[in-house]
Amino acid sequence: MPRPAEALRTPPQDHRLVKARRRQIFLAACRVLARKSFHEASVKELALEAGLAAGSIYLYLDSKDEIIPLIAESMVAELVEMLPAIRQRTVGDPRRELIDVMRAILDVIDRYREAFNVLHHEARYLERRPQYRTAMKKIAADYLGSVAEILERGRRLGVIHFEDARCAVHAIHMLCGGWAMGANNLKGTDKETYWREIAAIVEGRFFAPINGANGAAANR
């Protein structure tokens, strides 16, 4: 959809204002997407939800499709802001750091659960379009790279074991993302219960010995 006026083609120069407005639009989009699908939502509705004039939203977005990278960028930014504090409190133990980062990912997904589902569904189509491909790859690299770095550090120290880093990172992402993607199947399940299960999978409790016994499966 083209911008409605020639005067709106020059973006605002105050970067703090741009950042604040994009955050405002992101939160408004999350509220709208909790009520209806991405394709049902209109730019005018997003603008009104954000408290902006319908035309002024084009100062910060070129089209409705840009809501998708904005959601991804905003969620990843929240996670990235938490990483230094997580690294500090886990004092060099990549196993603890991985679990804490997974918990942070789950908490971010939980805050924007419906928007995450829209992102998961729409991103693969948007990534096929040249004008969005680079931005989406950069956002994904910031997110997935933060997990991959912990895994690789753990492997160097001999405390985290995996064969292929990309597969391991994707599996961790899917475990965390499952809280949103499996919402229909998880009705009646609280977040803490889900967290305990996925943390247990990563920590290896599924196949850990019970009461010191190896179990028949381990001897096959």
NUVEX-952585 format. One record per residue (C-alpha): residue number from 1; residue in three letters; x, y, z. Coordinates in steps of 0.001 Angstrom, whole numbers, plus 500000, padded with zeros to 6 digits. Each point is the difference from the previous one (the first is absolute). Layout:
# NUVEX-952585
NUM / ala / X / Y / Z
...
***
This chain:
# NUVEX-952585
1 / met / 500000 / 500000 / 500000
2 / pro / 501574 / 503368 / 499045
3 / arg / 500325 / 502830 / 502462
4 / pro / 497006 / 502333 / 499903
5 / ala / 501866 / 503273 / 499593
6 / glu / 503218 / 501301 / 498488
7 / ala / 500740 / 501935 / 503194
8 / leu / 500309 / 496747 / 501950
9 / arg / 502924 / 498719 / 497973
10 / thr / 502606 / 501672 / 502202
11 / pro / 500415 / 498031 / 503241
12 / pro / 500326 / 501876 / 503301
13 / gln / 503576 / 500771 / 501007
14 / asp / 499610 / 499575 / 503765
15 / his / 501196 / 496401 / 500443
16 / arg / 498702 / 499810 / 503561
17 / leu / 496563 / 501003 / 498778
18 / val / 500162 / 497446 / 497184
19 / lys / 500978 / 497287 / 502479
20 / ala / 497204 / 500975 / 502388
21 / arg / 497402 / 500124 / 497221
22 / arg / 501045 / 496629 / 498580
23 / arg / 499739 / 498522 / 503489
24 / gln / 496550 / 501575 / 500307
25 / ile / 498954 / 498464 / 496666
26 / phe / 501451 / 496599 / 500957
27 / leu / 497998 / 499880 / 503245
28 / ala / 496872 / 501149 / 498194
29 / ala / 500504 / 497287 / 497366
30 / cys / 500308 / 497381 / 502743
31 / arg / 496668 / 501094 / 501458
32 / val / 498277 / 500004 / 496613
33 / leu / 501443 / 496584 / 499084
34 / ala / 498646 / 498593 / 503242
35 / arg / 496530 / 500785 / 498639
36 / lys / 500256 / 499168 / 496309
37 / ser / 502260 / 498582 / 497317
38 / phe / 502750 / 501991 / 498309
39 / his / 498090 / 500032 / 496709
40 / glu / 496806 / 501239 / 501665
41 / ala / 501786 / 502884 / 501719
42 / ser / 500268 / 503296 / 498133
43 / val / 502667 / 502683 / 500152
44 / lys / 497347 / 502466 / 501158
45 / glu / 499063 / 497712 / 502884
46 / leu / 503664 / 499615 / 500975
47 / ala / 500467 / 503754 / 499937
48 / leu / 496927 / 500676 / 502131
49 / glu / 501038 / 497321 / 502484
50 / ala / 503401 / 501692 / 500236
51 / gly / 498384 / 503393 / 500555
52 / leu / 501294 / 501368 / 496685
53 / ala / 498254 / 501663 / 497092
54 / ala / 499411 / 497471 / 497228
55 / gly / 502337 / 501758 / 497568
56 / ser / 502816 / 500664 / 502472
57 / ile / 500720 / 496294 / 500486
58 / tyr / 501682 / 500118 / 496570
59 / leu / 502720 / 502155 / 501520
60 / tyr / 501175 / 496861 / 501786
61 / leu / 498870 / 497148 / 497728
62 / asp / 499884 / 499794 / 496210
63 / ser / 497173 / 497453 / 500001
64 / lys / 498036 / 497607 / 502183
65 / asp / 502444 / 497231 / 499099
66 / glu / 502696 / 501830 / 501978
67 / ile / 498106 / 499077 / 503163
68 / ile / 501545 / 496509 / 499679
69 / pro / 503680 / 501051 / 500159
70 / leu / 499023 / 502567 / 502653
71 / ile / 498598 / 497209 / 502189
72 / ala / 503132 / 497897 / 499462
73 / glu / 502342 / 502937 / 500605
74 / ser / 498170 / 501085 / 503158
75 / met / 499862 / 496528 / 501564
76 / val / 503657 / 499280 / 499237
77 / ala / 501006 / 503409 / 501381
78 / glu / 498315 / 499166 / 503315
79 / leu / 501913 / 496735 / 500176
80 / val / 503344 / 501557 / 499034
81 / glu / 499623 / 502611 / 502742
82 / met / 499819 / 497189 / 502577
83 / leu / 503081 / 498100 / 498809
84 / pro / 502724 / 501974 / 501881
85 / ala / 498197 / 499571 / 503342
86 / ile / 499521 / 496289 / 499322
87 / arg / 503677 / 499588 / 499129
88 / gln / 501001 / 501814 / 503198
89 / arg / 497858 / 497977 / 502383
90 / thr / 500888 / 496628 / 498473
91 / val / 503700 / 500721 / 500625
92 / gly / 501477 / 498160 / 497054
93 / asp / 497896 / 496836 / 500138
94 / pro / 498559 / 499559 / 496476
95 / arg / 497534 / 497364 / 501207
96 / arg / 498388 / 502406 / 502455
97 / glu / 500225 / 502781 / 497434
98 / leu / 498216 / 497910 / 497364
99 / ile / 497168 / 499143 / 502389
100 / asp / 499654 / 503642 / 501077
101 / val / 499983 / 501211 / 496380
102 / met / 497361 / 497409 / 499126
103 / arg / 497899 / 501250 / 502888
104 / ala / 500413 / 503567 / 498764
105 / ile / 498926 / 498952 / 496490
106 / leu / 496942 / 498257 / 501407
107 / asp / 499057 / 503063 / 502056
108 / val / 500264 / 502306 / 496960
109 / ile / 497909 / 497600 / 497915
110 / asp / 497426 / 499802 / 502784
111 / arg / 499666 / 503793 / 500145
112 / tyr / 499200 / 500174 / 496290
113 / arg / 498578 / 496535 / 499441
114 / glu / 497519 / 500784 / 497215
115 / ala / 502425 / 502338 / 498223
116 / phe / 502668 / 497286 / 500116
117 / asn / 497624 / 497597 / 498266
118 / val / 499373 / 502556 / 497256
119 / leu / 503748 / 500528 / 499664
120 / his / 500641 / 496255 / 499795
121 / his / 497375 / 499579 / 497284
122 / glu / 500681 / 503094 / 497886
123 / ala / 503801 / 500306 / 500215
124 / arg / 500741 / 497142 / 497619
125 / tyr / 497992 / 501720 / 497260
126 / leu / 501479 / 503415 / 500694
127 / glu / 503541 / 498605 / 499862
128 / arg / 499405 / 499047 / 496345
129 / arg / 499553 / 503648 / 499071
130 / pro / 503308 / 501747 / 499190
131 / gln / 499114 / 503245 / 501795
132 / tyr / 499605 / 498177 / 503329
133 / arg / 502490 / 497141 / 499668
134 / thr / 503074 / 501804 / 501337
135 / ala / 498220 / 501537 / 502988
136 / met / 498352 / 496719 / 500992
137 / lys / 503293 / 498105 / 499726
138 / lys / 501730 / 502592 / 502185
139 / ile / 497313 / 499735 / 502694
140 / ala / 500151 / 496193 / 499907
141 / ala / 503789 / 500070 / 500217
142 / asp / 499900 / 502207 / 503106
143 / tyr / 497558 / 497620 / 501674
144 / leu / 501294 / 496599 / 498929
145 / gly / 503616 / 501122 / 500247
146 / ser / 499612 / 500802 / 503696
147 / val / 498929 / 496403 / 500667
148 / ala / 502630 / 498505 / 497669
149 / glu / 502782 / 501896 / 501778
150 / ile / 499058 / 498472 / 503356
151 / leu / 499812 / 496516 / 498499
152 / glu / 503409 / 500322 / 498360
153 / arg / 501551 / 501315 / 503203
154 / gly / 498504 / 497089 / 501893
155 / arg / 501345 / 497542 / 497461
156 / arg / 503512 / 501443 / 500287
157 / leu / 499800 / 499524 / 503771
158 / gly / 498668 / 496455 / 499582
159 / val / 496762 / 500663 / 501904
160 / ile / 497478 / 500297 / 497145
161 / his / 499745 / 497247 / 497409
162 / phe / 498470 / 500152 / 496528
163 / glu / 500889 / 498984 / 496464
164 / asp / 498775 / 502882 / 497842
165 / ala / 499704 / 503530 / 501373
166 / arg / 497304 / 501148 / 497580
167 / cys / 497819 / 496999 / 500808
168 / ala / 500535 / 500484 / 503734
169 / val / 499130 / 503709 / 499841
170 / his / 496888 / 499286 / 497931
171 / ala / 498890 / 497310 / 502461
172 / ile / 500383 / 502417 / 502929
173 / his / 498050 / 502665 / 498116
174 / met / 497193 / 497552 / 499267
175 / leu / 499852 / 498870 / 503626
176 / cys / 499560 / 503599 / 501139
177 / gly / 497731 / 500967 / 497116
178 / gly / 497784 / 497003 / 500675
179 / trp / 498435 / 501917 / 502885
180 / ala / 498374 / 502316 / 497443
181 / met / 499683 / 497661 / 497022
182 / gly / 498366 / 497270 / 502074
183 / ala / 497583 / 502309 / 501786
184 / asn / 496924 / 497995 / 499004
185 / asn / 501481 / 496736 / 501258
186 / leu / 501294 / 501658 / 503163
187 / lys / 496692 / 501414 / 501239
188 / gly / 499906 / 499489 / 503744
189 / thr / 503799 / 499717 / 500209
190 / asp / 501798 / 502821 / 501786
191 / lys / 503287 / 501470 / 498822
192 / glu / 501992 / 498668 / 502961
193 / thr / 498940 / 496424 / 499246
194 / tyr / 501029 / 500418 / 496363
195 / trp / 503296 / 501563 / 501077
196 / arg / 500859 / 497111 / 502309
197 / glu / 499449 / 497517 / 497196
198 / ile / 502121 / 501741 / 497370
199 / ala / 502758 / 500747 / 502509
200 / ala / 499989 / 496317 / 500937
201 / ile / 500407 / 499021 / 496348
202 / val / 503047 / 502223 / 499608
203 / glu / 501505 / 498849 / 503294
204 / gly / 499638 / 496376 / 498877
205 / arg / 497583 / 498773 / 502632
206 / phe / 497913 / 498020 / 497511
207 / phe / 502746 / 497371 / 499707
208 / ala / 501706 / 500517 / 503354
209 / pro / 500242 / 496944 / 502273
210 / ile / 497191 / 499638 / 502544
211 / asn / 501151 / 499200 / 503544
212 / gly / 503410 / 499044 / 498673
213 / ala / 498645 / 497361 / 497598
214 / asn / 501084 / 500130 / 496389
215 / gly / 496709 / 498664 / 498633
216 / ala / 499503 / 497362 / 497377
217 / ala / 500011 / 502436 / 497088
218 / ala / 503505 / 501206 / 500843
219 / asn / 501360 / 496480 / 499659
220 / arg / 498583 / 499305 / 496550
***
